[in-house]
Amino acid sequence: MAGRALPSLPQYRKDGVTRRLCASVHLDDDFAFEVDRDLTGDRLNAIGLTLGINFVALARHARVAVRRREALDRQLAWLGLALVVALLVGLWGLTGGHGSVAEVGLYGPLGVLAACWWLVHRAQSQARAAAQQVYRSPDTAEKLAPPVEPEAEAWLNEHAYKRANVLPYADAAALTNPFVGSGTAIRKAGVWQPIDVSKPAEAPGGGKLKIIPFDAVDLHTYVARHMESATGLEGLRVKNRLYVLGSNAYLLGELVPDRTRRPTAQIPKQLVQAGLQTPGAGMRTHLCLERIGQGGRIVVSMYLRAILNQPSLTWEVAAYAIPPLSGRFRRVDRLPVAPFDRWWSLVAHATSHTLPELSGALGRIRERGRRRRAGARLLKKVRRDITDQHMIYDYGAPDSLRERHADWDEAGYAERIDSQDFLYRLQQGVLTATEKFLQDHNVDTSSFDQAQQIISNQTYNIENVSNSNLGNHGQVNNNGQQGSGPPGQQGAATPAAKP
């Protein structure tokens, strides 16, 4: 019965992945520095799509975590120096027969070690409190940490899904596909059965109707507007986006207004449409459909491009999925919350980590400084080469943060079934919207009906995608055996970091 009143079951939070990542930067120093460098560091190449992550919130929490770690290392480094001085004074007192000085050498190191223990305990307590707060608080994640630099926040806001309409992709991806960071290819890029759009439809009273002229931009606009209703997928994200080969990005002045700075994420709408009507040099526009599963645990994307060459129309189609975050990000779930358990856990952590933290503080400071200087020198050299030598630089993004930390082993039955459902609905939605568009433009759909029968037989298999690899002719190899199932492959290895 329509409108049936039923109780509400508990739901995953829509920003669950953002909160889990924000919590993790407080608990994982390496991840915090990685995020801070990628999202707010000086760079020339683009960043991957947000794919359900609030980059502003994540950058803010990463900055808090990085500053806390750096402050702790500085304090421990000074205490390490004090410990050395105390030991030398004590040794001098013992060898020189100065009893009072020897006592200083005995109790001084103990005092220094006690201070180190307290600093490690306090830092870990603050980190855990911040992680649990952002993970469980009803407030939005970005309100729980202070802003980073205004320029960085403005740049990250540009990359919000609803705003970004262009993405340079790394040259290495040109050999496979431009959809960097979208995860595992569930259906590799290919074209659907061509459709004859040159024949007019039959008029109700006999004769033929006059075809209403249209172009690929009209079709993309129509499909984008009707996809949510055609698929029944509430919250479906739909966006026309221009994909640009990284080394060709400088040819588009609106994308790279300053060749020594990072590219923008927004360009005029007319350029996006031009990439559909008349693709440029390594520049094509795709209709991007993105459906985020419950709590953001899984992301399914479909990329479409209408190819209209009279008298035929076809769709270029590719489908991808990103599984849940890896187990590395579950630590926040296991933090003790009972008063005694929390107290004992912090005491045990501080006791076991004080000496390693103290002895490694100066080395960590030096290593971070070395990396910063090396990165700055590399950027300076690249910028000089761009300016003086007119070097062509690859501005493309090599991957996405969401893809980089995903793991198919974490995808359960529900996520795999939901992903298949999303993909089937997206495919059928495109077909339904295309048919309605052709009918509205008085095009005979008999050719479409024949193509649809072939297209609808295509399947999406996510069940074994994590241990399958492509064989010849798009077949799937399962444990070394070649079959006729749908293609699935692991994402490409993450390229080396770029400036």
C-alpha positions in Angstrom: 0.0 0.0 0.0 1.4 3.4 -1.0 2.3 5.7 1.9 2.6 2.8 4.3 3.7 4.1 7.7 6.7 2.0 9.0 9.3 2.6 11.7 12.7 4.0 10.6 15.7 1.6 10.8 19.1 3.0 11.7 20.9 4.4 8.7 24.6 5.0 7.9 25.6 8.6 8.0 25.9 10.2 4.6 29.2 11.7 5.5 30.5 8.5 7.1 33.6 8.2 4.9 34.6 11.8 5.4 34.3 11.4 9.2 36.2 8.2 9.2 39.0 9.8 7.2 39.0 12.9 9.4 39.2 10.7 12.5 42.1 8.7 11.0 44.3 11.7 10.4 44.4 12.2 14.1 45.4 8.6 14.7 47.7 7.9 11.8 50.6 10.4 11.4 51.7 9.1 8.0 48.2 9.5 6.7 47.9 13.0 8.2 51.1 14.2 6.4 50.0 12.5 3.2 46.6 14.3 3.2 48.1 17.7 4.3 50.7 17.5 1.5 48.2 16.4 -1.2 45.4 18.8 -0.4 47.1 22.0 0.8 50.8 21.6 -0.3 52.3 23.6 -3.1 51.8 21.6 -6.3 51.4 21.8 -10.1 49.3 18.7 -10.9 45.5 18.4 -10.4 43.9 16.4 -7.6 41.5 13.6 -8.2 37.7 13.8 -7.8 36.3 14.1 -4.3 34.1 11.0 -4.8 32.0 11.6 -1.7 34.8 13.1 0.5 34.6 16.6 1.9 38.1 17.8 1.1 37.8 21.0 3.2 36.9 19.1 6.3 39.7 16.5 5.7 42.3 19.2 5.0 41.4 21.1 8.2 41.7 18.0 10.5 44.9 16.9 8.8 46.4 20.3 9.5 45.5 20.0 13.2 47.0 16.5 13.4 50.2 17.6 11.6 50.7 20.6 13.8 50.2 18.5 16.9 52.7 15.9 15.7 55.3 18.6 14.8 54.9 20.3 18.1 55.4 17.0 20.0 58.5 16.3 18.0 60.0 19.7 18.7 59.3 19.4 22.4 60.7 15.9 22.5 63.8 17.0 20.7 64.5 19.7 23.3 63.9 17.2 26.1 66.3 14.8 24.3 69.0 17.5 24.4 68.2 18.1 28.1 68.6 14.4 28.8 72.0 14.4 27.2 73.1 17.4 29.2 71.8 15.9 32.5 73.6 12.6 31.8 76.9 14.5 31.1 76.5 16.6 34.2 75.9 13.5 36.3 78.9 11.7 34.8 81.1 14.8 35.5 79.8 14.8 39.1 80.6 11.2 39.6 84.1 11.3 38.2 84.9 14.6 39.9 83.6 13.6 43.3 80.9 16.2 43.4 78.0 14.5 45.3 75.4 17.2 44.8 76.1 17.4 41.1 75.9 13.6 40.8 72.5 13.7 42.3 71.4 16.1 39.6 72.8 13.6 37.1 70.7 10.9 38.8 67.4 12.6 39.1 67.6 14.9 36.1 67.3 12.2 33.5 64.3 10.7 35.5 62.6 14.1 35.4 63.3 14.5 31.7 61.8 11.0 31.0 58.8 11.8 33.1 58.2 15.0 31.1 58.5 13.0 27.9 56.0 10.4 29.1 53.6 13.2 30.0 53.9 14.8 26.6 53.4 11.5 24.7 50.4 10.8 26.9 48.9 14.2 26.4 49.4 14.1 22.6 47.8 10.7 22.3 44.9 11.7 24.5 44.2 14.8 22.4 44.5 12.8 19.2 42.0 10.2 20.4 39.6 12.8 21.7 39.7 14.7 18.4 39.1 11.4 16.4 36.2 10.3 18.5 34.7 13.8 18.4 34.7 14.1 14.7 33.5 10.5 14.2 30.6 10.7 16.6 29.6 14.4 16.8 26.4 15.5 15.2 28.1 18.7 14.0 29.5 18.8 10.5 33.1 17.6 10.3 34.5 20.8 8.9 33.2 22.8 11.9 35.2 20.8 14.3 38.6 22.1 13.1 39.9 25.6 12.3 40.3 26.6 8.6 43.5 26.3 6.7 44.8 29.0 4.4 42.0 30.9 2.5 43.7 30.2 -0.8 43.8 26.5 -0.1 40.2 26.4 1.1 39.0 28.2 -2.0 40.9 25.8 -4.3 39.5 22.8 -2.4 36.0 24.2 -2.7 36.4 24.5 -6.4 36.9 20.7 -6.5 33.6 20.0 -4.8 31.6 17.7 -7.1 28.9 20.1 -8.0 31.5 22.7 -9.1 34.3 20.9 -10.8 33.6 20.6 -14.5 37.1 19.8 -15.8 39.8 17.3 -14.8 43.3 16.9 -16.3 44.3 13.3 -16.2 47.9 12.0 -16.0 49.5 11.0 -19.4 50.0 7.5 -18.1 46.3 7.0 -18.0 45.9 7.9 -21.7 46.9 4.3 -22.5 43.8 2.9 -20.6 41.2 5.6 -19.8 41.0 9.1 -18.6 38.8 8.4 -15.6 41.6 8.4 -13.1 40.8 7.7 -9.5 37.4 6.1 -10.3 38.4 2.7 -9.0 38.1 -0.7 -10.6 36.8 -1.0 -14.1 33.6 -3.0 -14.0 33.0 -2.4 -17.7 36.0 -1.1 -19.7 35.3 1.8 -22.0 33.5 0.7 -25.2 30.7 1.8 -27.5 27.1 0.6 -27.6 25.4 -0.7 -30.7 24.9 2.2 -33.2 21.4 3.7 -33.6 20.1 5.0 -36.9 18.7 8.5 -36.2 18.2 9.6 -39.8 14.7 8.1 -40.2 11.6 10.2 -39.2 8.9 8.6 -37.1 5.5 7.8 -38.4 2.9 10.5 -38.1 -0.4 9.6 -36.2 -2.5 10.2 -39.3 -0.1 8.7 -41.8 3.0 10.0 -43.5 6.2 11.0 -41.7 7.0 13.6 -39.0 9.7 16.2 -39.5 12.8 15.4 -37.4 13.6 18.2 -35.0 17.3 18.9 -35.3 19.5 18.1 -32.3 23.2 17.7 -31.4 25.2 15.8 -28.8 24.9 18.7 -26.4 21.1 18.6 -26.5 21.2 14.8 -25.9 23.6 15.1 -22.9 21.6 17.9 -21.4 18.3 15.9 -21.7 19.8 12.7 -20.3 21.4 14.6 -17.4 18.2 16.3 -16.5 16.1 13.0 -16.5 18.6 10.5 -15.2 17.5 10.6 -11.5 13.9 10.0 -12.3 14.7 7.4 -15.0 16.8 5.4 -12.6 15.0 5.9 -9.4 18.3 6.5 -7.7 17.8 9.4 -5.3 20.8 11.5 -4.8 22.4 10.5 -8.2 25.1 13.0 -9.0 25.2 14.0 -12.7 27.8 16.3 -14.3 29.2 17.1 -17.7 33.0 17.2 -17.3 35.8 17.9 -19.7 38.6 15.4 -19.4 42.0 16.8 -20.6 45.2 15.0 -21.2 47.6 16.3 -18.6 50.4 17.4 -21.0 47.9 19.2 -23.1 46.2 21.1 -20.3 48.4 24.2 -20.9 46.7 24.6 -24.3 43.5 25.6 -22.6 44.3 29.0 -21.1 41.1 28.9 -18.9 42.3 25.6 -17.3 45.9 26.7 -16.7 45.9 30.5 -16.7 49.4 30.4 -15.1 51.7 27.6 -16.3 53.7 27.7 -13.0 50.5 27.2 -10.9 48.1 24.3 -10.4 45.1 24.0 -12.8 41.7 25.2 -11.9 38.7 23.0 -11.4 36.1 25.2 -13.2 36.1 26.5 -16.7 33.4 28.2 -18.7 30.4 26.0 -19.6 30.9 26.7 -23.3 34.3 24.9 -23.2 32.7 21.9 -21.6 30.1 21.8 -24.4 32.8 22.3 -27.0 34.5 19.2 -25.8 31.4 17.2 -26.6 30.5 18.8 -29.9 34.0 19.0 -31.4 36.6 17.2 -29.1 39.9 18.9 -29.0 43.5 17.6 -28.6 43.2 15.1 -25.8 40.1 16.9 -24.7 36.7 15.2 -24.5 33.5 15.8 -22.5 31.8 13.0 -20.7 28.5 12.8 -18.8 29.6 11.6 -15.4 27.1 9.7 -13.2 28.1 9.0 -9.7 26.1 7.0 -7.1 27.4 6.8 -3.5 26.2 3.9 -1.5 25.0 3.9 2.1 27.4 5.8 4.3 29.7 6.4 1.3 31.1 2.9 1.7 31.0 2.2 -2.0 31.0 4.5 -5.1 29.7 3.5 -8.5 30.5 5.7 -11.5 29.4 5.5 -15.1 30.9 7.7 -17.8 29.0 8.4 -21.1 29.8 10.3 -24.2 27.3 10.7 -27.1 28.9 10.1 -30.5 26.7 11.6 -33.1 27.9 11.2 -36.7 25.0 11.3 -39.0 23.2 9.1 -39.7 24.1 7.2 -36.5 24.3 7.7 -32.8 26.1 5.7 -30.3 27.2 6.0 -26.7 30.7 5.5 -25.4 30.3 3.9 -22.0 32.6 2.9 -19.1 31.6 1.8 -15.5 33.8 1.8 -12.4 33.4 1.0 -8.7 35.4 2.0 -5.6 35.1 -0.4 -2.6 35.0 0.6 1.1 38.0 2.0 2.9 40.7 -0.4 3.9 40.9 -1.8 7.4 43.6 0.8 8.2 40.8 3.2 9.0 38.9 1.1 11.5 41.1 2.1 14.5 38.6 4.7 15.6 36.0 2.0 16.1 38.3 0.2 18.6 39.3 3.1 20.8 38.3 2.3 24.4 35.7 4.7 25.8 35.0 3.3 29.4 36.9 5.6 31.9 39.2 3.0 33.3 39.9 1.2 30.0 40.7 4.6 28.3 43.0 5.6 31.2 44.8 2.3 31.2 45.2 2.3 27.4 46.7 5.8 27.4 49.1 4.8 30.2 50.2 1.7 28.3 50.6 3.7 25.1 52.7 6.4 26.7 54.9 3.9 28.6 55.7 1.8 25.5 56.2 4.7 23.2 58.1 7.3 25.3 61.6 6.0 24.5 61.0 5.4 20.7 59.3 8.8 20.4 62.1 10.5 22.3 64.9 8.8 20.4 63.3 9.4 17.0 62.1 12.9 17.4 65.2 14.7 15.9 65.4 12.2 13.0 61.7 12.8 12.1 62.2 16.6 12.2 65.3 16.3 9.9 63.5 13.9 7.5 60.5 16.2 7.2 62.7 19.2 6.6 64.7 17.2 4.0 61.6 16.2 2.2 60.2 19.8 2.2 63.5 21.2 0.9 63.7 18.5 -1.8 60.1 19.1 -2.9 60.7 22.9 -3.0 63.8 22.4 -5.1 62.0 20.2 -7.5 59.1 22.6 -7.9 61.5 25.5 -8.4 63.4 23.6 -11.1 60.2 22.5 -12.9 58.8 26.1 -12.8 62.1 27.4 -14.1 62.1 24.8 -16.9 58.5 25.7 -17.8 59.3 29.4 -17.9 62.8 29.4 -19.4 62.8 26.2 -21.4 59.1 26.1 -22.3 58.9 22.6 -21.0 55.6 20.8 -21.4 54.4 19.6 -18.0 51.9 16.9 -17.2 49.3 18.6 -15.0 47.1 15.5 -14.8 45.9 13.8 -11.6 47.3 10.2 -11.3 44.5 8.9 -9.0 42.1 10.0 -6.2 42.4 9.9 -2.5 39.3 7.7 -2.2 40.6 5.1 -4.6 44.1 5.0 -3.1 42.8 3.8 0.2 40.1 1.4 -0.9 40.1 -2.4 -0.5 37.8 -4.9 -2.2 38.3 -7.3 0.7 36.2 -4.9 2.8 33.3 -5.0 0.4 30.5 -7.2 1.8 27.6 -8.8 0.2 25.3 -5.8 0.5 27.9 -3.4 -1.1 28.4 -5.8 -4.1 24.7 -6.3 -4.7 24.0 -2.5 -4.4 26.8 -1.8 -6.9 25.3 -4.2 -9.4 21.8 -2.7 -8.9 23.2 0.8 -9.4 24.9 -0.1 -12.6 21.9 -1.9 -14.1 19.7 1.1 -13.2 22.2 3.5 -14.7 22.4 1.6 -17.9 18.6 1.3 -18.2 18.2 4.9 -17.3 20.4 6.0 -20.2 18.5 3.8 -22.6 15.1 5.1 -21.3 16.2 8.7 -21.5 17.7 8.2 -25.0 14.5 6.6 -26.3 12.4 9.4 -24.9 14.7 12.0 -26.4 14.5 10.5 -29.8 10.8 10.2 -29.6 10.5 13.9 -28.6 12.6 14.8 -31.7 10.4 12.7 -34.0 13.1 10.1 -34.8 12.0 6.5 -35.7 13.1 4.3 -32.8 13.0 0.9 -34.6 16.8 0.9 -34.9 17.0 1.9 -31.2 14.8 -1.1 -30.2 17.1 -3.5 -32.0 20.2 -1.9 -30.3 18.6 -2.0 -26.9 18.1 -5.7 -27.1 21.8 -6.2 -27.5 22.8 -3.5 -25.0 20.5 -4.9 -22.3 22.2 -8.3 -22.4 25.4 -6.8 -21.0 26.1 -7.8 -17.4 28.1 -6.3 -14.6 29.8 -8.8 -12.3 31.2 -7.3 -9.1 31.2 -10.5 -7.0 34.7 -11.6 -8.0 36.1 -8.3 -9.3 38.9 -8.2 -6.8 40.5 -11.4 -8.0 39.7 -11.3 -11.7 41.8 -9.9 -14.5 41.1 -9.3 -18.1 42.0 -11.9 -20.7 41.8 -11.7 -24.5 38.8 -10.1 -26.1 37.6 -8.6 -22.9 37.1 -12.0 -21.2 37.8 -12.5 -17.5 40.5 -14.7 -16.1 39.4 -16.3 -12.8 42.3 -18.1 -11.1 44.0 -18.4 -14.5 41.0 -19.8 -16.3 39.6 -17.7 -19.1 35.8 -17.3 -19.3 33.2 -15.3 -21.1 32.0 -13.3 -18.1 32.1 -9.5 -18.0 35.4 -7.7 -17.6 36.8 -6.6 -14.2 40.2 -5.6 -13.2 42.2 -4.3 -10.4 43.0 -0.6 -10.4 46.4 0.4 -11.8 49.3 0.8 -9.5 49.5 4.3 -7.9 52.0 6.4 -9.9 54.8 8.1 -8.2 54.1 11.4 -6.5 54.4 14.6 -8.6 55.1 18.2 -7.7 
